[in-house]
Amino acid sequence: MRKLAVLMLLSTLAISGCKRKELEAALAETQAKLAKTEGELRDEQGKNKQLNEENTSLKDKIAQLEKDVQRLGGEIKVLEEQNADLARKAGATADELKKLRDEKAKRLAELQVYKDLFAKLKSLIDAGTIQVEVRKGRFVVKLASSILFDSGKTDLKPEGQAALSNLAGALKSLTDREWLVAGHTDNVPIKTAKFKNNWELSTARSVEVVQFLVTQGMPQGTLGAAGYGDVDPVADNTSEDGKAKNRRIEIVLMPLLGEIPGLKEMLTGGGQS
């Protein structure tokens, strides 16, 4: 009996030893899994920390970019306003340039008229029959009264008729322009049965020249007559030479003023507020 009890005790101890080993092995495995899990957790926490840092950095960058976008938006708005202003100014400048070009073209066309007329008159200028000048802003063809008239008379002399006949050939080429024939005298008073004063004498002479030019083919509608007497001298009347220069007939090419902006509206009352 005693021997049997000992055997049973040894058997029990052997079983306990095996169980312990199993338990120890299970514990070791569990501890290894725990260590692995803790390592993975630490790795995950590290990754999360890095992600959080990156996320914070991205948020900062996004905030800066939003500020940049807002700033650039303001700059773009300023540029757009500047471009719009430049466009308005460019439009105004383009209109002004067009007006200036149109005005220049008109001036050049007018200058060409004078050049062409001067070329036609050159032979008479070279011969001393006429003089051509710009006076008071107008193109003037001037003839001395001594060529055209005797003193105190209004009948054209033969040499005067010849000079005017040659002159008419050039003047009538400008069919769309008007001429004013102006008579001038010196300051020596005249009082005859026919003429009370120099006004009447100068006017009568200008009318005589107009009528002769019409006979030479110049359209009546392009001619006018005026007498200035002695009130518009070109030289000093204190000398005989000066008086001779003042006794003259001027044939004035009337200028083309063109359209003056706002003038028509002013005259018709359209420009009144």
ChimeraX attribute file (.defattr): number of C-alpha atoms within 10 A of each C-alpha:
attribute: neighborCount
match mode: 1-to-1
recipient: residues
	/A:1	6
	/A:2	6
	/A:3	7
	/A:4	9
	/A:5	10
	/A:6	11
	/A:7	12
	/A:8	11
	/A:9	11
	/A:10	12
	/A:11	12
	/A:12	11
	/A:13	12
	/A:14	12
	/A:15	11
	/A:16	12
	/A:17	12
	/A:18	11
	/A:19	12
	/A:20	12
	/A:21	11
	/A:22	12
	/A:23	12
	/A:24	12
	/A:25	12
	/A:26	12
	/A:27	12
	/A:28	12
	/A:29	12
	/A:30	12
	/A:31	12
	/A:32	12
	/A:33	12
	/A:34	12
	/A:35	12
	/A:36	12
	/A:37	12
	/A:38	12
	/A:39	12
	/A:40	12
	/A:41	12
	/A:42	12
	/A:43	12
	/A:44	12
	/A:45	12
	/A:46	12
	/A:47	12
	/A:48	12
	/A:49	12
	/A:50	12
	/A:51	12
	/A:52	12
	/A:53	12
	/A:54	12
	/A:55	12
	/A:56	12
	/A:57	12
	/A:58	12
	/A:59	12
	/A:60	12
	/A:61	12
	/A:62	12
	/A:63	12
	/A:64	12
	/A:65	12
	/A:66	12
	/A:67	12
	/A:68	12
	/A:69	12
	/A:70	12
	/A:71	12
	/A:72	12
	/A:73	12
	/A:74	12
	/A:75	12
	/A:76	12
	/A:77	12
	/A:78	12
	/A:79	12
	/A:80	12
	/A:81	12
	/A:82	12
	/A:83	13
	/A:84	12
	/A:85	12
	/A:86	13
	/A:87	12
	/A:88	12
	/A:89	12
	/A:90	13
	/A:91	12
	/A:92	12
	/A:93	13
	/A:94	12
	/A:95	12
	/A:96	12
	/A:97	12
	/A:98	12
	/A:99	12
	/A:100	12
	/A:101	12
	/A:102	12
	/A:103	13
	/A:104	12
	/A:105	12
	/A:106	14
	/A:107	13
	/A:108	12
	/A:109	12
	/A:110	13
	/A:111	12
	/A:112	12
	/A:113	12
	/A:114	14
	/A:115	12
	/A:116	13
	/A:117	15
	/A:118	17
	/A:119	11
	/A:120	16
	/A:121	21
	/A:122	14
	/A:123	13
	/A:124	16
	/A:125	15
	/A:126	10
	/A:127	9
	/A:128	10
	/A:129	20
	/A:130	20
	/A:131	17
	/A:132	18
	/A:133	12
	/A:134	11
	/A:135	11
	/A:136	7
	/A:137	9
	/A:138	12
	/A:139	19
	/A:140	21
	/A:141	22
	/A:142	19
	/A:143	22
	/A:144	19
	/A:145	24
	/A:146	16
	/A:147	19
	/A:148	24
	/A:149	20
	/A:150	12
	/A:151	9
	/A:152	16
	/A:153	16
	/A:154	19
	/A:155	15
	/A:156	19
	/A:157	15
	/A:158	12
	/A:159	14
	/A:160	19
	/A:161	19
	/A:162	15
	/A:163	17
	/A:164	22
	/A:165	16
	/A:166	15
	/A:167	19
	/A:168	18
	/A:169	16
	/A:170	16
	/A:171	22
	/A:172	19
	/A:173	13
	/A:174	16
	/A:175	11
	/A:176	9
	/A:177	15
	/A:178	19
	/A:179	22
	/A:180	18
	/A:181	24
	/A:182	24
	/A:183	30
	/A:184	29
	/A:185	27
	/A:186	26
	/A:187	18
	/A:188	10
	/A:189	12
	/A:190	15
	/A:191	12
	/A:192	9
	/A:193	5
	/A:194	10
	/A:195	15
	/A:196	12
	/A:197	15
	/A:198	24
	/A:199	20
	/A:200	19
	/A:201	24
	/A:202	29
	/A:203	20
	/A:204	20
	/A:205	28
	/A:206	27
	/A:207	20
	/A:208	16
	/A:209	23
	/A:210	25
	/A:211	16
	/A:212	17
	/A:213	22
	/A:214	16
	/A:215	12
	/A:216	17
	/A:217	13
	/A:218	21
	/A:219	14
	/A:220	13
	/A:221	12
	/A:222	18
	/A:223	21
	/A:224	17
	/A:225	20
	/A:226	20
	/A:227	22
	/A:228	18
	/A:229	23
	/A:230	22
	/A:231	14
	/A:232	13
	/A:233	19
	/A:234	16
	/A:235	15
	/A:236	15
	/A:237	17
	/A:238	10
	/A:239	9
	/A:240	11
	/A:241	11
	/A:242	15
	/A:243	20
	/A:244	17
	/A:245	21
	/A:246	25
	/A:247	25
	/A:248	26
	/A:249	25
	/A:250	24
	/A:251	24
	/A:252	22
	/A:253	21
	/A:254	16
	/A:255	13
	/A:256	11
	/A:257	6
	/A:258	8
	/A:259	8
	/A:260	7
	/A:261	8
	/A:262	10
	/A:263	12
	/A:264	12
	/A:265	11
	/A:266	11
	/A:267	10
	/A:268	9
	/A:269	10
	/A:270	11
	/A:271	11
	/A:272	8
	/A:273	4
